[in-house]
Amino acid sequence: MRVYDRLQALDIQLPAVATPAAAYVPFVQTGKLVLLSGHIAKHDGKPWVGQLGLTMTTDEGKAAARAVAVDLLGTLHAACVAAGTDLDGVKRIVKVLSLVNSTNTFTEHHLVTNGCSELLGQVFGPQVGAHARSAFGVAQLPFGACVEIELMAELA
């Protein structure tokens, strides 16, 4: 099944690439690798503000991480088009790095990040979507966002 058919089945419409909020670009391609800058969680088009372990539950954080994954897919689509292909040209999701705005006692960063990882697996399938991953707790993120995630993919 094509990636775009899976997205349609999941009722996901790819968003446009967001304008960077500082001095960086949304993605860089080097060789066959595409590196996506960190994307913050958004809810209704605004930063999804919160701190895990204080104002948000793990399940809410997981939903935020899934929302980030949708935005990442929009940017990855744009990167693929710039490289002359589309999301079906992704050979592998290589790595996901997740930053979770959390209290110093919160310990479920990995479960929050599953919101992103699980969606990538659904969209790309287990062979392409399975990836290496890191999940960290941090004291704060831009705009007070609850989650920020970056992604690295390999193109065919």
Backbone torsions as a table, in degrees:
resi	resn	phi	psi	omega
1	MET	NA	136.4	178.9
2	ARG	-67.3	150.7	178.4
3	VAL	-57.2	-41.7	-177.0
4	TYR	-68.1	-30.4	174.4
5	ASP	-68.4	-39.2	177.4
6	ARG	-65.2	-41.6	177.9
7	LEU	-60.7	-43.3	179.3
8	GLN	-63.6	-42.0	179.0
9	ALA	-62.9	-31.2	178.3
10	LEU	-87.6	3.3	-179.3
11	ASP	58.0	43.3	179.1
12	ILE	-109.5	124.9	172.2
13	GLN	-105.1	129.0	-177.4
14	LEU	-71.1	129.6	177.7
15	PRO	-79.3	161.5	172.9
16	ALA	-69.2	159.1	177.6
17	VAL	-66.4	130.1	179.6
18	ALA	-72.9	147.3	175.0
19	THR	-72.7	128.9	179.4
20	PRO	-57.5	143.3	-178.3
21	ALA	-90.2	-1.5	-178.0
22	ALA	-154.1	-159.3	-174.4
23	ALA	-87.8	75.8	176.4
24	TYR	-158.0	173.4	176.5
25	VAL	-113.1	156.7	-176.9
26	PRO	-65.9	-31.6	179.8
27	PHE	-155.4	159.1	174.9
28	VAL	-136.4	137.4	173.3
29	GLN	-110.0	133.5	173.3
30	THR	-135.5	116.7	-173.7
31	GLY	61.9	-129.2	179.3
32	LYS	-93.5	-1.0	-178.9
33	LEU	-93.1	139.0	172.8
34	VAL	-119.0	124.6	178.6
35	LEU	-110.6	122.7	179.6
36	LEU	-98.1	133.2	175.6
37	SER	-62.8	161.2	178.3
38	GLY	-59.4	136.8	175.9
39	HIS	-115.3	131.5	178.1
40	ILE	-89.5	155.7	176.9
41	ALA	-67.0	138.1	176.5
42	LYS	-129.3	147.2	177.0
43	HIS	-133.2	120.8	-176.3
44	ASP	57.2	37.0	175.7
45	GLY	79.9	0.4	-179.9
46	LYS	-118.8	156.6	177.3
47	PRO	-52.1	134.0	178.0
48	TRP	-84.5	96.3	-172.3
49	VAL	-85.7	138.6	176.1
50	GLY	163.3	165.8	178.3
51	GLN	-130.2	121.5	179.6
52	LEU	-64.4	134.3	-178.5
53	GLY	91.2	-9.2	178.6
54	LEU	-124.9	-60.1	-177.4
55	THR	-113.1	-4.7	-177.6
56	MET	-135.7	148.3	175.1
57	THR	-90.7	167.7	176.7
58	THR	-59.4	-42.6	179.9
59	ASP	-63.7	-38.7	175.8
60	GLU	-64.6	-40.6	177.1
61	GLY	-64.3	-38.6	178.1
62	LYS	-63.5	-40.5	177.1
63	ALA	-64.3	-38.3	177.8
64	ALA	-65.5	-41.6	178.8
65	ALA	-65.1	-34.9	175.1
66	ARG	-64.7	-41.5	178.2
67	ALA	-62.0	-39.0	176.6
68	VAL	-62.3	-41.9	-179.7
69	ALA	-58.7	-39.0	178.3
70	VAL	-62.5	-44.8	177.5
71	ASP	-63.3	-41.3	177.6
72	LEU	-60.2	-39.8	178.9
73	LEU	-63.6	-37.1	176.1
74	GLY	-62.2	-43.2	178.9
75	THR	-70.1	-39.3	177.9
76	LEU	-63.4	-39.0	175.9
77	HIS	-58.4	-46.8	179.4
78	ALA	-62.2	-40.1	178.5
79	ALA	-64.7	-40.2	178.1
80	CYS	-64.0	-45.0	178.7
81	VAL	-59.9	-42.5	178.3
82	ALA	-62.0	-28.0	180.0
83	ALA	-91.1	1.6	177.5
84	GLY	87.9	21.3	179.4
85	THR	-139.6	-159.3	174.7
86	ASP	-144.6	-170.2	-175.9
87	LEU	-62.4	-23.2	175.1
88	ASP	-70.8	-12.5	176.6
89	GLY	-88.8	4.0	176.0
90	VAL	-77.7	119.7	179.4
91	LYS	-80.6	-35.5	-176.4
92	ARG	-163.7	136.9	164.0
93	ILE	-80.8	115.7	-171.0
94	VAL	-87.3	-49.6	-172.6
95	LYS	-151.9	143.5	172.5
96	VAL	-123.2	132.9	175.0
97	LEU	-121.4	122.8	-173.9
98	SER	-119.4	131.0	175.8
99	LEU	-112.4	125.0	-176.2
100	VAL	-115.6	119.0	176.6
101	ASN	-69.7	110.7	-172.1
102	SER	-147.9	162.6	173.9
103	THR	-71.9	165.8	-179.6
104	ASN	-73.8	-6.2	177.9
105	THR	-105.7	-5.8	-179.8
106	PHE	-75.0	133.7	-175.4
107	THR	-129.0	15.1	-175.9
108	GLU	-111.3	35.5	178.7
109	HIS	-57.1	-39.2	-179.4
110	HIS	-63.4	-35.2	179.5
111	LEU	-73.9	-36.9	174.2
112	VAL	-59.9	-48.5	-176.5
113	THR	-64.4	-23.6	175.8
114	ASN	-56.5	-26.8	177.7
115	GLY	-57.7	-37.7	176.9
116	CYS	-78.5	-50.8	-175.0
117	SER	-60.3	-41.8	-178.7
118	GLU	-65.9	-39.8	178.7
119	LEU	-66.1	-41.6	177.8
120	LEU	-60.1	-38.8	176.7
121	GLY	-64.6	-40.0	178.3
122	GLN	-66.5	-40.3	-175.6
123	VAL	-74.7	-44.3	-173.9
124	PHE	-100.7	-10.9	-176.3
125	GLY	83.9	166.1	-173.1
126	PRO	-67.2	-29.6	-177.9
127	GLN	-73.8	-39.1	-177.0
128	VAL	-95.7	-35.6	-173.1
129	GLY	-82.4	-21.8	178.7
130	ALA	-67.7	136.9	-171.5
131	HIS	-147.6	161.6	169.3
132	ALA	-74.4	157.2	-173.5
133	ARG	-157.2	148.3	169.8
134	SER	-131.5	143.2	177.4
135	ALA	-135.2	124.8	-176.6
136	PHE	-123.0	149.5	168.6
137	GLY	-94.6	136.1	179.5
138	VAL	-130.9	158.9	-177.2
139	ALA	-74.4	-26.6	-178.9
140	GLN	-166.4	155.5	177.2
141	LEU	-130.8	163.4	179.5
142	PRO	-52.3	138.8	178.6
143	PHE	61.8	10.8	-177.9
144	GLY	78.4	13.9	-178.4
145	ALA	-58.2	149.9	-177.8
146	CYS	-81.3	-29.2	-177.2
147	VAL	-144.1	142.2	169.8
148	GLU	-133.4	135.5	-177.1
149	ILE	-135.7	138.2	171.1
150	GLU	-116.9	162.4	-173.0
151	LEU	-144.0	146.2	173.9
152	MET	-124.5	131.7	179.4
153	ALA	-131.2	154.4	175.1
154	GLU	-108.5	132.9	176.0
155	LEU	-94.8	151.9	-179.0
156	ALA	-70.2	NA	NA
